[in-house]
Structures are given as structure tokens and as C-alpha cells.
Amino acid sequence: MLEIATNSLLDPTSPGALWRVSKSGKKTLVTDALTAPGGVAVGKDGLAYVTNFSISAGGGQVLSVPLPR
């Protein structure tokens, strides 16, 4: 699960977060060091690929984030 802002979109300092959700619904924080993330894809290599700075024209990036097992 990807959150664009953990506190509120009205809080410009609110970080984005990536959560791992188990089949039972338990959430585990993977990272909350994201800035306006926009999308996520999970690879067969065990990494999540997250777009970061998605609202910054020309300043976006794709991060590879290891997922906990």
C-alpha cells in the first residue's frame, strides 16, 4: 500500500509511506522516507519500485526498495 502523505495532504512536511500488507491484513511499514510518491510496482526480485517526487515536473525519480520477507 502506498500513501502519498501519512499525515495529510494539507501538511507540506508529511512524508509518503510504503506499507506491506499481509494476507491477514497486518500492515508493516517498509519506509516513510518518501516525498509525494505516485505509484508502486513489485518485481519478482523482491524489490518494490516506487515513483518519488511524482508531483515535481522534471524532478521525479524511481526508487528500488527492498521488501521485508
CHARMM internal coordinates of N, CA and C (Angstrom, degrees):
IC EDIT
DIST 1 N 1 CA 1.4406
DIST 1 CA 1 C 1.5193
ANGL 1 N 1 CA 1 C 106.92
DIST 1 C 2 N 1.3146
ANGL 1 CA 1 C 2 N 116.90
DIHE 1 N 1 CA 1 C 2 N 135.76
DIST 2 N 2 CA 1.4484
ANGL 1 C 2 N 2 CA 122.42
DIHE 1 CA 1 C 2 N 2 CA -178.71
DIST 2 CA 2 C 1.5202
ANGL 2 N 2 CA 2 C 109.62
DIHE 1 C 2 N 2 CA 2 C -116.92
DIST 2 C 3 N 1.3344
ANGL 2 CA 2 C 3 N 116.38
DIHE 2 N 2 CA 2 C 3 N 130.24
DIST 3 N 3 CA 1.4680
ANGL 2 C 3 N 3 CA 121.98
DIHE 2 CA 2 C 3 N 3 CA 177.57
DIST 3 CA 3 C 1.5193
ANGL 3 N 3 CA 3 C 108.23
DIHE 2 C 3 N 3 CA 3 C -112.45
DIST 3 C 4 N 1.3256
ANGL 3 CA 3 C 4 N 116.89
DIHE 3 N 3 CA 3 C 4 N 131.13
DIST 4 N 4 CA 1.4586
ANGL 3 C 4 N 4 CA 120.25
DIHE 3 CA 3 C 4 N 4 CA 178.47
DIST 4 CA 4 C 1.5373
ANGL 4 N 4 CA 4 C 110.95
DIHE 3 C 4 N 4 CA 4 C -73.78
DIST 4 C 5 N 1.3436
ANGL 4 CA 4 C 5 N 116.85
DIHE 4 N 4 CA 4 C 5 N -31.32
DIST 5 N 5 CA 1.4662
ANGL 4 C 5 N 5 CA 121.77
DIHE 4 CA 4 C 5 N 5 CA 179.22
DIST 5 CA 5 C 1.5252
ANGL 5 N 5 CA 5 C 108.65
DIHE 4 C 5 N 5 CA 5 C -152.24
DIST 5 C 6 N 1.3163
ANGL 5 CA 5 C 6 N 117.61
DIHE 5 N 5 CA 5 C 6 N 120.66
DIST 6 N 6 CA 1.4621
ANGL 5 C 6 N 6 CA 120.75
DIHE 5 CA 5 C 6 N 6 CA -174.77
DIST 6 CA 6 C 1.5259
ANGL 6 N 6 CA 6 C 113.39
DIHE 5 C 6 N 6 CA 6 C -72.55
DIST 6 C 7 N 1.3151
ANGL 6 CA 6 C 7 N 117.72
DIHE 6 N 6 CA 6 C 7 N -31.64
DIST 7 N 7 CA 1.4696
ANGL 6 C 7 N 7 CA 120.67
DIHE 6 CA 6 C 7 N 7 CA -179.16
DIST 7 CA 7 C 1.5232
ANGL 7 N 7 CA 7 C 111.22
DIHE 6 C 7 N 7 CA 7 C -91.88
DIST 7 C 8 N 1.3114
ANGL 7 CA 7 C 8 N 116.29
DIHE 7 N 7 CA 7 C 8 N -56.83
DIST 8 N 8 CA 1.4561
ANGL 7 C 8 N 8 CA 121.68
DIHE 7 CA 7 C 8 N 8 CA -178.14
DIST 8 CA 8 C 1.5156
ANGL 8 N 8 CA 8 C 108.77
DIHE 7 C 8 N 8 CA 8 C -176.58
DIST 8 C 9 N 1.3126
ANGL 8 CA 8 C 9 N 116.65
DIHE 8 N 8 CA 8 C 9 N 149.14
DIST 9 N 9 CA 1.4653
ANGL 8 C 9 N 9 CA 119.60
DIHE 8 CA 8 C 9 N 9 CA 174.11
DIST 9 CA 9 C 1.5233
ANGL 9 N 9 CA 9 C 111.07
DIHE 8 C 9 N 9 CA 9 C -66.00
DIST 9 C 10 N 1.3334
ANGL 9 CA 9 C 10 N 116.82
DIHE 9 N 9 CA 9 C 10 N -19.95
DIST 10 N 10 CA 1.4614
ANGL 9 C 10 N 10 CA 120.75
DIHE 9 CA 9 C 10 N 10 CA 179.44
DIST 10 CA 10 C 1.5226
ANGL 10 N 10 CA 10 C 112.31
DIHE 9 C 10 N 10 CA 10 C -79.29
DIST 10 C 11 N 1.3296
ANGL 10 CA 10 C 11 N 117.34
DIHE 10 N 10 CA 10 C 11 N -11.82
DIST 11 N 11 CA 1.4640
ANGL 10 C 11 N 11 CA 122.31
DIHE 10 CA 10 C 11 N 11 CA 179.45
DIST 11 CA 11 C 1.5270
ANGL 11 N 11 CA 11 C 108.38
DIHE 10 C 11 N 11 CA 11 C -100.13
DIST 11 C 12 N 1.3470
ANGL 11 CA 11 C 12 N 117.87
DIHE 11 N 11 CA 11 C 12 N 104.88
DIST 12 N 12 CA 1.4650
ANGL 11 C 12 N 12 CA 120.29
DIHE 11 CA 11 C 12 N 12 CA -176.58
DIST 12 CA 12 C 1.5333
ANGL 12 N 12 CA 12 C 113.93
DIHE 11 C 12 N 12 CA 12 C -65.37
DIST 12 C 13 N 1.3129
ANGL 12 CA 12 C 13 N 118.05
DIHE 12 N 12 CA 12 C 13 N -14.25
DIST 13 N 13 CA 1.4668
ANGL 12 C 13 N 13 CA 120.44
DIHE 12 CA 12 C 13 N 13 CA 179.46
DIST 13 CA 13 C 1.5315
ANGL 13 N 13 CA 13 C 111.98
DIHE 12 C 13 N 13 CA 13 C -96.05
DIST 13 C 14 N 1.3123
ANGL 13 CA 13 C 14 N 117.53
DIHE 13 N 13 CA 13 C 14 N -1.09
DIST 14 N 14 CA 1.4621
ANGL 13 C 14 N 14 CA 122.00
DIHE 13 CA 13 C 14 N 14 CA -177.23
DIST 14 CA 14 C 1.5282
ANGL 14 N 14 CA 14 C 110.62
DIHE 13 C 14 N 14 CA 14 C -69.52
DIST 14 C 15 N 1.3373
ANGL 14 CA 14 C 15 N 117.19
DIHE 14 N 14 CA 14 C 15 N 121.85
DIST 15 N 15 CA 1.4738
ANGL 14 C 15 N 15 CA 119.20
DIHE 14 CA 14 C 15 N 15 CA -179.77
DIST 15 CA 15 C 1.5280
ANGL 15 N 15 CA 15 C 111.36
DIHE 14 C 15 N 15 CA 15 C -77.11
DIST 15 C 16 N 1.3175
ANGL 15 CA 15 C 16 N 114.84
DIHE 15 N 15 CA 15 C 16 N 158.11
DIST 16 N 16 CA 1.4577
ANGL 15 C 16 N 16 CA 120.29
DIHE 15 CA 15 C 16 N 16 CA 169.96
DIST 16 CA 16 C 1.5156
ANGL 16 N 16 CA 16 C 108.62
DIHE 15 C 16 N 16 CA 16 C -85.29
DIST 16 C 17 N 1.3351
ANGL 16 CA 16 C 17 N 116.96
DIHE 16 N 16 CA 16 C 17 N 165.21
DIST 17 N 17 CA 1.4554
ANGL 16 C 17 N 17 CA 119.97
DIHE 16 CA 16 C 17 N 17 CA -177.69
DIST 17 CA 17 C 1.5215
ANGL 17 N 17 CA 17 C 110.94
DIHE 16 C 17 N 17 CA 17 C -146.20
DIST 17 C 18 N 1.3248
ANGL 17 CA 17 C 18 N 114.30
DIHE 17 N 17 CA 17 C 18 N 149.94
DIST 18 N 18 CA 1.4584
ANGL 17 C 18 N 18 CA 122.34
DIHE 17 CA 17 C 18 N 18 CA 173.34
DIST 18 CA 18 C 1.5114
ANGL 18 N 18 CA 18 C 107.35
DIHE 17 C 18 N 18 CA 18 C -116.34
DIST 18 C 19 N 1.3282
ANGL 18 CA 18 C 19 N 116.34
DIHE 18 N 18 CA 18 C 19 N 127.37
DIST 19 N 19 CA 1.4635
ANGL 18 C 19 N 19 CA 123.13
DIHE 18 CA 18 C 19 N 19 CA -178.99
DIST 19 CA 19 C 1.5197
ANGL 19 N 19 CA 19 C 109.45
DIHE 18 C 19 N 19 CA 19 C -118.45
DIST 19 C 20 N 1.3079
ANGL 19 CA 19 C 20 N 116.69
DIHE 19 N 19 CA 19 C 20 N 144.14
DIST 20 N 20 CA 1.4629
ANGL 19 C 20 N 20 CA 121.78
DIHE 19 CA 19 C 20 N 20 CA 170.48
DIST 20 CA 20 C 1.5270
ANGL 20 N 20 CA 20 C 106.00
DIHE 19 C 20 N 20 CA 20 C -98.78
DIST 20 C 21 N 1.3240
ANGL 20 CA 20 C 21 N 116.63
DIHE 20 N 20 CA 20 C 21 N 130.14
DIST 21 N 21 CA 1.4533
ANGL 20 C 21 N 21 CA 121.62
DIHE 20 CA 20 C 21 N 21 CA -179.53
DIST 21 CA 21 C 1.5291
ANGL 21 N 21 CA 21 C 107.94
DIHE 20 C 21 N 21 CA 21 C -115.81
DIST 21 C 22 N 1.3345
ANGL 21 CA 21 C 22 N 115.65
DIHE 21 N 21 CA 21 C 22 N 122.08
DIST 22 N 22 CA 1.4637
ANGL 21 C 22 N 22 CA 120.41
DIHE 21 CA 21 C 22 N 22 CA -179.46
DIST 22 CA 22 C 1.5289
ANGL 22 N 22 CA 22 C 110.45
DIHE 21 C 22 N 22 CA 22 C -77.55
DIST 22 C 23 N 1.3070
ANGL 22 CA 22 C 23 N 116.65
DIHE 22 N 22 CA 22 C 23 N 169.27
DIST 23 N 23 CA 1.4684
ANGL 22 C 23 N 23 CA 121.05
DIHE 22 CA 22 C 23 N 23 CA 178.20
DIST 23 CA 23 C 1.5255
ANGL 23 N 23 CA 23 C 111.45
DIHE 22 C 23 N 23 CA 23 C -60.66
DIST 23 C 24 N 1.3450
ANGL 23 CA 23 C 24 N 116.32
DIHE 23 N 23 CA 23 C 24 N -28.05
DIST 24 N 24 CA 1.4696
ANGL 23 C 24 N 24 CA 119.89
DIHE 23 CA 23 C 24 N 24 CA 178.94
DIST 24 CA 24 C 1.5280
ANGL 24 N 24 CA 24 C 112.35
DIHE 23 C 24 N 24 CA 24 C -82.48
DIST 24 C 25 N 1.3507
ANGL 24 CA 24 C 25 N 117.30
DIHE 24 N 24 CA 24 C 25 N -6.40
DIST 25 N 25 CA 1.4540
ANGL 24 C 25 N 25 CA 120.98
DIHE 24 CA 24 C 25 N 25 CA 179.00
DIST 25 CA 25 C 1.5196
ANGL 25 N 25 CA 25 C 114.49
DIHE 24 C 25 N 25 CA 25 C 98.18
DIST 25 C 26 N 1.3332
ANGL 25 CA 25 C 26 N 117.80
DIHE 25 N 25 CA 25 C 26 N -0.23
DIST 26 N 26 CA 1.4650
ANGL 25 C 26 N 26 CA 120.67
DIHE 25 CA 25 C 26 N 26 CA 179.23
DIST 26 CA 26 C 1.5290
ANGL 26 N 26 CA 26 C 109.37
DIHE 25 C 26 N 26 CA 26 C -71.32
DIST 26 C 27 N 1.3483
ANGL 26 CA 26 C 27 N 115.60
DIHE 26 N 26 CA 26 C 27 N 130.17
DIST 27 N 27 CA 1.4638
ANGL 26 C 27 N 27 CA 121.29
DIHE 26 CA 26 C 27 N 27 CA 179.59
DIST 27 CA 27 C 1.5231
ANGL 27 N 27 CA 27 C 110.38
DIHE 26 C 27 N 27 CA 27 C -99.09
DIST 27 C 28 N 1.3385
ANGL 27 CA 27 C 28 N 116.13
DIHE 27 N 27 CA 27 C 28 N 135.34
DIST 28 N 28 CA 1.4574
ANGL 27 C 28 N 28 CA 122.77
DIHE 27 CA 27 C 28 N 28 CA 175.55
DIST 28 CA 28 C 1.5220
ANGL 28 N 28 CA 28 C 107.84
DIHE 27 C 28 N 28 CA 28 C -125.54
DIST 28 C 29 N 1.3365
ANGL 28 CA 28 C 29 N 117.31
DIHE 28 N 28 CA 28 C 29 N 125.36
DIST 29 N 29 CA 1.4524
ANGL 28 C 29 N 29 CA 121.13
DIHE 28 CA 28 C 29 N 29 CA 179.06
DIST 29 CA 29 C 1.5216
ANGL 29 N 29 CA 29 C 109.77
DIHE 28 C 29 N 29 CA 29 C -69.02
DIST 29 C 30 N 1.3196
ANGL 29 CA 29 C 30 N 116.66
DIHE 29 N 29 CA 29 C 30 N 125.15
DIST 30 N 30 CA 1.4639
ANGL 29 C 30 N 30 CA 121.81
DIHE 29 CA 29 C 30 N 30 CA 176.33
DIST 30 CA 30 C 1.5228
ANGL 30 N 30 CA 30 C 109.02
DIHE 29 C 30 N 30 CA 30 C -91.79
DIST 30 C 31 N 1.3312
ANGL 30 CA 30 C 31 N 116.82
DIHE 30 N 30 CA 30 C 31 N -49.74
DIST 31 N 31 CA 1.4645
ANGL 30 C 31 N 31 CA 121.72
DIHE 30 CA 30 C 31 N 31 CA 175.42
DIST 31 CA 31 C 1.5234
ANGL 31 N 31 CA 31 C 109.63
DIHE 30 C 31 N 31 CA 31 C -158.28
DIST 31 C 32 N 1.3233
ANGL 31 CA 31 C 32 N 115.26
DIHE 31 N 31 CA 31 C 32 N 146.42
DIST 32 N 32 CA 1.4648
ANGL 31 C 32 N 32 CA 120.45
DIHE 31 CA 31 C 32 N 32 CA 171.76
DIST 32 CA 32 C 1.5263
ANGL 32 N 32 CA 32 C 108.96
DIHE 31 C 32 N 32 CA 32 C -125.18
DIST 32 C 33 N 1.3219
ANGL 32 CA 32 C 33 N 115.28
DIHE 32 N 32 CA 32 C 33 N 30.51
DIST 33 N 33 CA 1.4671
ANGL 32 C 33 N 33 CA 121.81
DIHE 32 CA 32 C 33 N 33 CA 179.94
DIST 33 CA 33 C 1.5272
ANGL 33 N 33 CA 33 C 110.57
DIHE 32 C 33 N 33 CA 33 C -106.78
DIST 33 C 34 N 1.3342
ANGL 33 CA 33 C 34 N 116.26
DIHE 33 N 33 CA 33 C 34 N 41.84
DIST 34 N 34 CA 1.4515
ANGL 33 C 34 N 34 CA 121.13
DIHE 33 CA 33 C 34 N 34 CA -178.73
DIST 34 CA 34 C 1.5180
ANGL 34 N 34 CA 34 C 109.80
DIHE 33 C 34 N 34 CA 34 C -112.93
DIST 34 C 35 N 1.3274
ANGL 34 CA 34 C 35 N 115.57
DIHE 34 N 34 CA 34 C 35 N 152.92
DIST 35 N 35 CA 1.4584
ANGL 34 C 35 N 35 CA 121.07
DIHE 34 CA 34 C 35 N 35 CA 177.48
DIST 35 CA 35 C 1.5219
ANGL 35 N 35 CA 35 C 108.58
DIHE 34 C 35 N 35 CA 35 C -121.92
DIST 35 C 36 N 1.2997
ANGL 35 CA 35 C 36 N 116.86
DIHE 35 N 35 CA 35 C 36 N 110.05
DIST 36 N 36 CA 1.4616
ANGL 35 C 36 N 36 CA 123.79
DIHE 35 CA 35 C 36 N 36 CA 179.32
DIST 36 CA 36 C 1.5245
ANGL 36 N 36 CA 36 C 112.16
DIHE 35 C 36 N 36 CA 36 C 48.79
DIST 36 C 37 N 1.3439
ANGL 36 CA 36 C 37 N 117.26
DIHE 36 N 36 CA 36 C 37 N 58.32
DIST 37 N 37 CA 1.4607
ANGL 36 C 37 N 37 CA 118.70
DIHE 36 CA 36 C 37 N 37 CA 177.65
DIST 37 CA 37 C 1.5277
ANGL 37 N 37 CA 37 C 110.16
DIHE 36 C 37 N 37 CA 37 C -68.19
DIST 37 C 38 N 1.3352
ANGL 37 CA 37 C 38 N 115.70
DIHE 37 N 37 CA 37 C 38 N 149.05
DIST 38 N 38 CA 1.4598
ANGL 37 C 38 N 38 CA 118.31
DIHE 37 CA 37 C 38 N 38 CA -175.63
DIST 38 CA 38 C 1.5114
ANGL 38 N 38 CA 38 C 115.22
DIHE 37 C 38 N 38 CA 38 C -119.29
DIST 38 C 39 N 1.3014
ANGL 38 CA 38 C 39 N 117.95
DIHE 38 N 38 CA 38 C 39 N -23.04
DIST 39 N 39 CA 1.4559
ANGL 38 C 39 N 39 CA 119.67
DIHE 38 CA 38 C 39 N 39 CA -177.82
DIST 39 CA 39 C 1.5065
ANGL 39 N 39 CA 39 C 110.97
DIHE 38 C 39 N 39 CA 39 C -161.68
DIST 39 C 40 N 1.3326
ANGL 39 CA 39 C 40 N 115.44
DIHE 39 N 39 CA 39 C 40 N 161.59
DIST 40 N 40 CA 1.4543
ANGL 39 C 40 N 40 CA 120.84
DIHE 39 CA 39 C 40 N 40 CA -179.33
DIST 40 CA 40 C 1.5219
ANGL 40 N 40 CA 40 C 109.18
DIHE 39 C 40 N 40 CA 40 C -144.53
DIST 40 C 41 N 1.3156
ANGL 40 CA 40 C 41 N 115.62
DIHE 40 N 40 CA 40 C 41 N 142.87
DIST 41 N 41 CA 1.4639
ANGL 40 C 41 N 41 CA 122.62
DIHE 40 CA 40 C 41 N 41 CA 172.69
DIST 41 CA 41 C 1.5199
ANGL 41 N 41 CA 41 C 106.73
DIHE 40 C 41 N 41 CA 41 C -135.97
DIST 41 C 42 N 1.3208
ANGL 41 CA 41 C 42 N 116.39
DIHE 41 N 41 CA 41 C 42 N 140.97
DIST 42 N 42 CA 1.4601
ANGL 41 C 42 N 42 CA 120.84
DIHE 41 CA 41 C 42 N 42 CA -179.74
DIST 42 CA 42 C 1.5246
ANGL 42 N 42 CA 42 C 108.17
DIHE 41 C 42 N 42 CA 42 C -107.66
DIST 42 C 43 N 1.3485
ANGL 42 CA 42 C 43 N 114.87
DIHE 42 N 42 CA 42 C 43 N 125.40
DIST 43 N 43 CA 1.4515
ANGL 42 C 43 N 43 CA 120.36
DIHE 42 CA 42 C 43 N 43 CA -179.04
DIST 43 CA 43 C 1.5176
ANGL 43 N 43 CA 43 C 112.47
DIHE 42 C 43 N 43 CA 43 C -92.17
DIST 43 C 44 N 1.3313
ANGL 43 CA 43 C 44 N 115.76
DIHE 43 N 43 CA 43 C 44 N 163.02
DIST 44 N 44 CA 1.4611
ANGL 43 C 44 N 44 CA 121.46
DIHE 43 CA 43 C 44 N 44 CA 176.80
DIST 44 CA 44 C 1.5225
ANGL 44 N 44 CA 44 C 111.43
DIHE 43 C 44 N 44 CA 44 C -66.95
DIST 44 C 45 N 1.3337
ANGL 44 CA 44 C 45 N 116.39
DIHE 44 N 44 CA 44 C 45 N -12.74
DIST 45 N 45 CA 1.4633
ANGL 44 C 45 N 45 CA 121.94
DIHE 44 CA 44 C 45 N 45 CA -179.06
DIST 45 CA 45 C 1.5222
ANGL 45 N 45 CA 45 C 113.23
DIHE 44 C 45 N 45 CA 45 C -83.92
DIST 45 C 46 N 1.3436
ANGL 45 CA 45 C 46 N 117.85
DIHE 45 N 45 CA 45 C 46 N 3.91
DIST 46 N 46 CA 1.4562
ANGL 45 C 46 N 46 CA 121.52
DIHE 45 CA 45 C 46 N 46 CA 178.78
DIST 46 CA 46 C 1.5148
ANGL 46 N 46 CA 46 C 114.00
DIHE 45 C 46 N 46 CA 46 C 82.88
DIST 46 C 47 N 1.3223
ANGL 46 CA 46 C 47 N 116.80
DIHE 46 N 46 CA 46 C 47 N 12.26
DIST 47 N 47 CA 1.4594
ANGL 46 C 47 N 47 CA 121.21
DIHE 46 CA 46 C 47 N 47 CA 178.51
DIST 47 CA 47 C 1.5157
ANGL 47 N 47 CA 47 C 110.15
DIHE 46 C 47 N 47 CA 47 C -110.52
DIST 47 C 48 N 1.3246
ANGL 47 CA 47 C 48 N 115.41
DIHE 47 N 47 CA 47 C 48 N 147.77
DIST 48 N 48 CA 1.4581
ANGL 47 C 48 N 48 CA 121.33
DIHE 47 CA 47 C 48 N 48 CA 170.59
DIST 48 CA 48 C 1.5227
ANGL 48 N 48 CA 48 C 106.63
DIHE 47 C 48 N 48 CA 48 C -100.07
DIST 48 C 49 N 1.3034
ANGL 48 CA 48 C 49 N 116.57
DIHE 48 N 48 CA 48 C 49 N 134.10
DIST 49 N 49 CA 1.4604
ANGL 48 C 49 N 49 CA 121.89
DIHE 48 CA 48 C 49 N 49 CA 177.31
DIST 49 CA 49 C 1.5177
ANGL 49 N 49 CA 49 C 107.40
DIHE 48 C 49 N 49 CA 49 C -105.66
DIST 49 C 50 N 1.3358
ANGL 49 CA 49 C 50 N 115.66
DIHE 49 N 49 CA 49 C 50 N 116.19
DIST 50 N 50 CA 1.4591
ANGL 49 C 50 N 50 CA 121.98
DIHE 49 CA 49 C 50 N 50 CA -171.58
DIST 50 CA 50 C 1.5198
ANGL 50 N 50 CA 50 C 109.42
DIHE 49 C 50 N 50 CA 50 C -118.90
DIST 50 C 51 N 1.3361
ANGL 50 CA 50 C 51 N 116.69
DIHE 50 N 50 CA 50 C 51 N 132.44
DIST 51 N 51 CA 1.4574
ANGL 50 C 51 N 51 CA 119.44
DIHE 50 CA 50 C 51 N 51 CA 171.59
DIST 51 CA 51 C 1.5231
ANGL 51 N 51 CA 51 C 107.93
DIHE 50 C 51 N 51 CA 51 C -81.25
DIST 51 C 52 N 1.3218
ANGL 51 CA 51 C 52 N 115.71
DIHE 51 N 51 CA 51 C 52 N 132.59
DIST 52 N 52 CA 1.4573
ANGL 51 C 52 N 52 CA 122.96
DIHE 51 CA 51 C 52 N 52 CA -177.34
DIST 52 CA 52 C 1.5273
ANGL 52 N 52 CA 52 C 108.41
DIHE 51 C 52 N 52 CA 52 C -120.97
DIST 52 C 53 N 1.3208
ANGL 52 CA 52 C 53 N 118.11
DIHE 52 N 52 CA 52 C 53 N 151.97
DIST 53 N 53 CA 1.4678
ANGL 52 C 53 N 53 CA 123.28
DIHE 52 CA 52 C 53 N 53 CA -175.95
DIST 53 CA 53 C 1.5304
ANGL 53 N 53 CA 53 C 110.11
DIHE 52 C 53 N 53 CA 53 C 56.43
DIST 53 C 54 N 1.3226
ANGL 53 CA 53 C 54 N 116.13
DIHE 53 N 53 CA 53 C 54 N 42.65
DIST 54 N 54 CA 1.4629
ANGL 53 C 54 N 54 CA 120.55
DIHE 53 CA 53 C 54 N 54 CA -173.77
DIST 54 CA 54 C 1.5289
ANGL 54 N 54 CA 54 C 113.92
DIHE 53 C 54 N 54 CA 54 C -67.31
DIST 54 C 55 N 1.3171
ANGL 54 CA 54 C 55 N 117.36
DIHE 54 N 54 CA 54 C 55 N -16.67
DIST 55 N 55 CA 1.4689
ANGL 54 C 55 N 55 CA 119.83
DIHE 54 CA 54 C 55 N 55 CA -179.54
DIST 55 CA 55 C 1.5236
ANGL 55 N 55 CA 55 C 111.85
DIHE 54 C 55 N 55 CA 55 C -100.49
DIST 55 C 56 N 1.3287
ANGL 55 CA 55 C 56 N 117.43
DIHE 55 N 55 CA 55 C 56 N 8.86
DIST 56 N 56 CA 1.4663
ANGL 55 C 56 N 56 CA 121.99
DIHE 55 CA 55 C 56 N 56 CA -179.04
DIST 56 CA 56 C 1.5226
ANGL 56 N 56 CA 56 C 109.22
DIHE 55 C 56 N 56 CA 56 C -104.85
DIST 56 C 57 N 1.3192
ANGL 56 CA 56 C 57 N 116.31
DIHE 56 N 56 CA 56 C 57 N 107.54
DIST 57 N 57 CA 1.4643
ANGL 56 C 57 N 57 CA 120.30
DIHE 56 CA 56 C 57 N 57 CA 179.88
DIST 57 CA 57 C 1.5203
ANGL 57 N 57 CA 57 C 110.07
DIHE 56 C 57 N 57 CA 57 C -59.28
DIST 57 C 58 N 1.3174
ANGL 57 CA 57 C 58 N 116.36
DIHE 57 N 57 CA 57 C 58 N 122.88
DIST 58 N 58 CA 1.4613
ANGL 57 C 58 N 58 CA 121.41
DIHE 57 CA 57 C 58 N 58 CA 178.13
DIST 58 CA 58 C 1.5117
ANGL 58 N 58 CA 58 C 114.02
DIHE 57 C 58 N 58 CA 58 C 77.14
DIST 58 C 59 N 1.3243
ANGL 58 CA 58 C 59 N 118.86
DIHE 58 N 58 CA 58 C 59 N -0.50
DIST 59 N 59 CA 1.4579
ANGL 58 C 59 N 59 CA 120.59
DIHE 58 CA 58 C 59 N 59 CA -176.22
DIST 59 CA 59 C 1.5128
ANGL 59 N 59 CA 59 C 113.78
DIHE 58 C 59 N 59 CA 59 C -118.74
DIST 59 C 60 N 1.3336
ANGL 59 CA 59 C 60 N 116.42
DIHE 59 N 59 CA 59 C 60 N 10.13
DIST 60 N 60 CA 1.4597
ANGL 59 C 60 N 60 CA 119.14
DIHE 59 CA 59 C 60 N 60 CA -178.22
DIST 60 CA 60 C 1.5121
ANGL 60 N 60 CA 60 C 112.50
DIHE 59 C 60 N 60 CA 60 C -73.59
DIST 60 C 61 N 1.3191
ANGL 60 CA 60 C 61 N 115.23
DIHE 60 N 60 CA 60 C 61 N 164.77
DIST 61 N 61 CA 1.4625
ANGL 60 C 61 N 61 CA 120.75
DIHE 60 CA 60 C 61 N 61 CA 178.06
DIST 61 CA 61 C 1.5311
ANGL 61 N 61 CA 61 C 109.13
DIHE 60 C 61 N 61 CA 61 C -150.57
DIST 61 C 62 N 1.3093
ANGL 61 CA 61 C 62 N 114.82
DIHE 61 N 61 CA 61 C 62 N 160.13
DIST 62 N 62 CA 1.4633
ANGL 61 C 62 N 62 CA 121.08
DIHE 61 CA 61 C 62 N 62 CA 174.28
DIST 62 CA 62 C 1.5195
ANGL 62 N 62 CA 62 C 107.20
DIHE 61 C 62 N 62 CA 62 C -114.56
DIST 62 C 63 N 1.3293
ANGL 62 CA 62 C 63 N 116.28
DIHE 62 N 62 CA 62 C 63 N 125.03
DIST 63 N 63 CA 1.4538
ANGL 62 C 63 N 63 CA 122.29
DIHE 62 CA 62 C 63 N 63 CA -179.70
DIST 63 CA 63 C 1.5193
ANGL 63 N 63 CA 63 C 109.28
DIHE 62 C 63 N 63 CA 63 C -107.79
DIST 63 C 64 N 1.3351
ANGL 63 CA 63 C 64 N 116.33
DIHE 63 N 63 CA 63 C 64 N 145.12
DIST 64 N 64 CA 1.4643
ANGL 63 C 64 N 64 CA 119.94
DIHE 63 CA 63 C 64 N 64 CA 170.41
DIST 64 CA 64 C 1.5252
ANGL 64 N 64 CA 64 C 106.68
DIHE 63 C 64 N 64 CA 64 C -104.49
DIST 64 C 65 N 1.3264
ANGL 64 CA 64 C 65 N 115.63
DIHE 64 N 64 CA 64 C 65 N 126.11
DIST 65 N 65 CA 1.4548
ANGL 64 C 65 N 65 CA 122.06
DIHE 64 CA 64 C 65 N 65 CA -174.56
DIST 65 CA 65 C 1.5195
ANGL 65 N 65 CA 65 C 109.02
DIHE 64 C 65 N 65 CA 65 C -122.47
DIST 65 C 66 N 1.3461
ANGL 65 CA 65 C 66 N 118.46
DIHE 65 N 65 CA 65 C 66 N 121.59
DIST 66 N 66 CA 1.4629
ANGL 65 C 66 N 66 CA 119.92
DIHE 65 CA 65 C 66 N 66 CA 176.71
DIST 66 CA 66 C 1.5253
ANGL 66 N 66 CA 66 C 111.07
DIHE 65 C 66 N 66 CA 66 C -65.47
DIST 66 C 67 N 1.3180
ANGL 66 CA 66 C 67 N 116.00
DIHE 66 N 66 CA 66 C 67 N 137.27
DIST 67 N 67 CA 1.4537
ANGL 66 C 67 N 67 CA 120.75
DIHE 66 CA 66 C 67 N 67 CA 179.01
DIST 67 CA 67 C 1.5371
ANGL 67 N 67 CA 67 C 109.42
DIHE 66 C 67 N 67 CA 67 C -97.37
DIST 67 C 68 N 1.3341
ANGL 67 CA 67 C 68 N 116.54
DIHE 67 N 67 CA 67 C 68 N 139.82
DIST 68 N 68 CA 1.4745
ANGL 67 C 68 N 68 CA 118.75
DIHE 67 CA 67 C 68 N 68 CA 175.99
DIST 68 CA 68 C 1.5193
ANGL 68 N 68 CA 68 C 109.84
DIHE 67 C 68 N 68 CA 68 C -67.71
DIST 68 C 69 N 1.3086
ANGL 68 CA 68 C 69 N 116.41
DIHE 68 N 68 CA 68 C 69 N 147.74
DIST 69 N 69 CA 1.4798
ANGL 68 C 69 N 69 CA 120.51
DIHE 68 CA 68 C 69 N 69 CA -179.60
DIST 69 CA 69 C 1.4994
ANGL 69 N 69 CA 69 C 110.36
DIHE 68 C 69 N 69 CA 69 C -92.18
END
COOR INIT
IC SEED 1 N 1 CA 1 C
IC BUILD
